[in-house]
Amino acid sequence: MPANLPPQYFEVEKKYRAARSVSEKLRLLDEMLAIMPKHKGTDKLRADLRRRMAQLRDMGTARKGPGRRTPVYLVEKEGIGQIALIGPPNTGKSSLLAALTKAQPQIADYPYTTRLPLAGMMRYENVQIQLVDTPPLGDYLEPWFPDLLRRADARGLILAPPEDPLEQFAAAVDILSAYQLAAVSPAKPSPDGDLTPYRTLLVLNKADLLPDPEELALFLELLKEQLPTLAVSAKKGIGLAELKAALFDLLGVVRVYTRAPGKPANFNSPFVIPRQTTVQELADRIHHDLGRMFKFARVWGKDTFDGQRVQRDYVLKEGDVVEIHA
């Protein structure tokens, strides 16, 4: 049975899609329900609007206390960092999540299979990184979606043939810009304007669908002018090891290992710290008394000779082994 919605409904719906605040969206949804005629043809639409209202109200629900409810779209961070996988429909975000983690997302050939975020833990050597599959980027984003992207530590923007990856990238940038979100390379300065920069890696998935090496090389060259780019195939398992390393590097952290004098380091439990962290800052992080009583440290690493004595301002590098003396 047709819904036969009046013109006023579509006018309010247009305002709803343009609204940014939760309270404004709730008000407009309530107005849409009031305008909508009540008959069998509108039952499903009415239920959908009520579902959206419930989701929006959940965003204001306190997450403390024994009776708390955690919204299904709230993904608590785990591991050493959280990376959101974003991209247009049918680029294989869910397939990548399944290939890199033990998560089991719904995977189908039709678009918009993913409706809610789904997290999985990716193991990279001796650390775990949380990957979050997200709904496809489109003309309309659920109110919680931009907030999820802002909370993530970094993003993987997934593009894929048969659509033109350059057009996909341009469309994704436009959508993100509408929500004051910008994709930038860690090696590049922040963009001008009011856009908030986020570390982003471009992933050209389904690279096996570009059998012509020259065509693939051209796409990669053009995309790399925008952001760091990798070509992979979740289906064929191509480039996944390189992708894991690139996602770790995207987080902007290093792993260092501590040892007590005369004892070996434990390489199974690294300290994961931001780049440019000094040995003094590491000592403070381990324990405030250790930082306060710090005298010097010895470091075993690629940029030092074994057991080199360093002072508190030494900047730690990936893989360094540190022996702190207090």
C-alpha positions in Angstrom: 0.0 0.0 0.0 1.5 3.4 -1.0 2.4 5.9 1.8 0.8 8.9 0.0 2.9 11.3 2.1 1.9 15.1 1.9 4.4 17.7 0.5 4.9 19.1 4.0 6.4 15.8 5.1 9.2 16.0 2.4 9.9 19.6 3.4 10.5 18.6 7.0 12.5 15.6 5.9 14.8 17.8 3.9 15.4 20.0 7.0 16.0 16.8 9.1 18.8 15.6 6.7 20.4 19.0 6.9 20.2 19.3 10.7 23.4 18.7 12.7 22.3 18.7 16.4 20.6 15.8 18.1 17.9 18.0 19.6 17.0 19.5 16.2 16.9 16.1 14.6 14.6 14.8 17.3 12.3 17.8 16.9 12.0 17.3 13.2 11.4 13.5 13.5 8.6 14.2 15.9 7.2 16.7 13.4 7.4 14.2 10.5 5.5 11.6 12.7 2.8 14.2 13.3 2.4 15.1 9.6 2.5 11.5 8.4 -1.0 10.0 7.8 -1.9 6.9 9.8 -2.6 3.8 7.7 -1.0 0.5 6.8 1.1 2.1 4.0 3.0 4.2 6.5 3.5 1.5 9.3 7.0 0.6 8.3 8.1 4.2 7.8 6.6 5.2 11.1 8.5 2.3 12.8 11.7 3.5 11.1 11.3 7.1 12.4 10.7 5.8 15.9 13.8 3.7 15.7 15.8 6.7 14.7 14.4 8.7 17.6 15.3 6.0 20.0 18.9 6.0 18.7 19.1 9.7 19.1 17.8 9.6 22.6 20.3 6.9 23.4 23.1 9.4 22.6 22.1 11.4 25.6 21.8 8.3 27.9 24.3 8.4 30.8 26.7 5.5 30.6 27.3 5.3 34.4 25.5 3.3 37.1 24.3 -0.3 37.3 21.3 0.3 35.0 23.2 1.9 32.2 22.6 1.1 28.6 25.4 1.3 26.1 24.3 2.4 22.6 25.0 -0.2 19.9 26.9 2.3 17.9 29.3 3.2 20.8 32.6 1.3 20.3 34.8 1.4 23.4 38.5 1.5 22.5 40.7 -1.6 22.9 44.3 -2.4 22.1 46.9 0.2 21.3 44.7 2.3 19.1 41.4 2.4 17.2 41.2 2.8 13.4 37.9 3.4 11.6 37.5 1.8 8.2 35.4 4.1 6.1 34.6 4.4 2.4 31.9 4.3 -0.3 29.5 1.4 -0.8 30.9 -1.9 -2.1 34.5 -1.2 -1.6 35.1 -4.2 0.6 35.5 -2.7 4.1 33.7 -5.7 5.7 35.9 -8.1 3.7 39.0 -6.4 4.9 37.8 -6.5 8.5 37.2 -10.2 8.2 40.6 -10.8 6.5 42.6 -8.8 9.1 40.7 -9.8 12.3 38.6 -12.6 13.7 35.4 -10.5 13.3 32.6 -12.0 11.2 30.8 -9.0 9.6 27.9 -9.5 7.2 29.3 -9.5 3.6 27.2 -9.2 0.5 27.5 -8.0 -3.1 24.7 -5.4 -2.6 25.5 -1.9 -1.1 24.8 -0.7 2.5 25.2 -4.2 4.1 26.9 -2.6 7.1 24.3 -0.6 9.1 26.1 -0.3 12.5 29.8 -0.3 13.5 31.5 -3.6 14.1 34.9 -3.9 15.8 37.6 -6.5 15.4 41.1 -6.9 16.9 44.0 -7.0 14.4 47.2 -8.6 15.7 50.4 -6.9 14.5 53.4 -8.8 15.8 53.1 -8.4 19.6 50.3 -5.7 19.8 46.6 -5.6 19.1 45.0 -2.8 17.0 41.2 -2.3 17.0 39.6 -1.9 13.5 36.0 -0.7 13.2 33.9 -1.4 10.1 31.4 1.5 9.5 28.4 2.1 7.3 29.2 3.4 3.8 29.7 7.1 3.3 26.7 8.6 1.5 24.5 11.7 1.3 23.2 11.1 4.8 25.2 10.0 7.8 23.5 8.9 11.1 24.1 11.4 13.9 26.5 9.2 15.7 28.7 8.5 12.7 30.8 11.7 12.6 31.3 11.4 16.4 32.6 7.9 16.0 35.1 9.1 13.4 36.3 11.9 15.7 36.9 9.5 18.6 38.9 7.1 16.5 42.7 7.5 16.5 43.0 7.2 12.7 41.1 6.2 9.6 41.5 3.9 6.7 39.7 5.2 3.7 38.8 2.2 1.5 38.4 2.7 -2.3 37.9 0.0 -4.9 37.1 -0.6 -8.6 35.0 -1.0 -10.7 34.2 2.6 -9.7 36.8 5.2 -10.4 38.9 5.4 -7.2 39.7 9.1 -7.9 36.1 10.0 -8.1 35.4 7.9 -4.9 38.1 9.8 -3.1 36.8 13.2 -4.2 33.3 12.3 -3.1 34.5 11.0 0.3 36.4 14.2 0.9 33.3 16.3 0.2 31.2 14.2 2.6 33.8 14.4 5.4 34.3 18.1 4.8 30.6 18.7 5.4 31.1 17.4 8.9 34.3 19.4 9.5 36.5 16.2 9.1 39.6 16.3 6.9 41.8 13.5 5.7 45.5 14.3 6.0 48.8 12.5 5.8 50.9 12.3 9.0 53.8 13.7 7.0 51.8 16.7 5.7 50.8 19.9 7.6 47.2 20.3 8.8 44.7 21.7 6.2 43.7 25.3 6.3 40.3 26.4 7.5 38.1 24.9 10.2 38.5 21.3 9.2 39.8 18.9 11.9 42.7 16.8 10.6 42.8 13.1 11.1 45.5 10.6 10.2 44.3 8.7 7.2 45.6 5.9 5.0 44.2 5.3 1.5 43.6 1.6 0.8 42.9 0.6 -2.8 41.1 -2.7 -2.2 40.1 -5.2 -5.0 43.4 -4.4 -6.7 43.1 -7.8 -8.5 40.2 -6.3 -10.5 42.9 -4.0 -12.2 44.9 -6.7 -14.0 46.7 -4.1 -16.2 49.9 -3.2 -14.2 50.1 0.2 -15.9 46.5 1.1 -14.9 47.1 0.1 -11.3 50.3 2.0 -11.2 48.6 5.2 -12.6 45.9 5.0 -9.9 48.4 4.5 -7.2 50.6 7.4 -8.4 47.6 9.8 -8.5 46.2 8.7 -5.1 49.6 9.0 -3.4 49.6 12.6 -4.3 46.7 13.0 -1.8 47.6 10.5 1.0 49.8 7.4 1.6 48.2 4.6 -0.4 48.4 0.8 -0.5 47.0 -1.6 -3.1 45.5 -4.7 -1.5 42.9 -7.5 -2.1 41.0 -8.8 0.8 39.6 -11.6 -1.4 43.0 -12.8 -2.7 45.0 -12.0 0.4 47.3 -9.6 -1.5 49.2 -6.9 0.4 47.6 -7.7 3.8 50.9 -8.0 5.7 52.0 -4.6 4.3 48.6 -3.2 5.3 49.0 -4.3 8.9 52.4 -2.6 9.1 51.0 0.6 7.5 48.0 0.7 9.9 50.4 0.4 12.9 52.6 3.2 11.5 49.5 5.3 11.0 48.9 5.4 14.8 52.1 7.5 15.3 53.4 5.3 18.1 56.5 3.3 18.8 57.2 0.1 20.9 59.9 0.1 23.5 61.0 -2.6 25.9 62.3 -2.2 29.5 64.8 -4.4 31.3 66.2 -4.5 34.8 70.0 -4.4 35.2 71.5 -7.8 34.4 68.2 -9.2 33.2 66.8 -9.7 29.7 64.0 -7.6 28.2 60.4 -9.0 27.9 59.7 -8.6 24.1 56.1 -9.9 24.5 55.0 -6.8 26.5 56.1 -3.5 24.9 55.4 -0.1 26.2 53.5 1.6 23.3 54.2 5.4 23.4 53.8 8.3 21.1 56.6 9.2 18.8 59.0 11.8 20.2 58.6 10.5 23.7 61.8 11.0 25.8 63.3 8.5 28.2 62.3 10.8 31.1 58.7 10.7 30.0 58.8 7.0 29.8 60.1 6.8 33.4 57.2 9.1 34.5 54.8 6.9 32.7 56.1 3.7 34.4 55.9 5.2 37.9 56.1 8.8 39.2 58.8 7.8 41.7 60.9 6.3 39.0 60.6 9.6 37.0 61.4 11.7 40.1 64.5 9.7 41.0 65.7 9.2 37.4 69.5 9.6 37.0 70.3 8.1 33.6 69.4 5.3 31.2 71.1 2.7 29.0 69.6 2.0 25.6 70.0 -0.8 23.1 68.7 0.2 19.7 69.3 0.7 16.0 70.5 4.3 16.6 72.8 3.5 19.6 75.6 1.1 20.4 74.6 -1.6 22.9 74.0 -0.2 26.4 74.8 3.4 25.4 74.3 5.7 28.3 71.7 8.4 27.6 70.3 11.4 29.4 66.7 12.2 30.2 66.1 14.1 26.9 66.9 11.1 24.7 64.0 10.5 22.2 63.1 6.8 22.1 62.8 5.0 18.8 60.9 1.9 17.6 62.3 -1.2 19.2 64.6 0.4 21.7 65.4 -1.5 24.9 65.7 0.8 27.9 67.4 0.2 31.3 66.5 3.0 33.6 68.7 3.8 36.6 67.4 5.8 39.6 
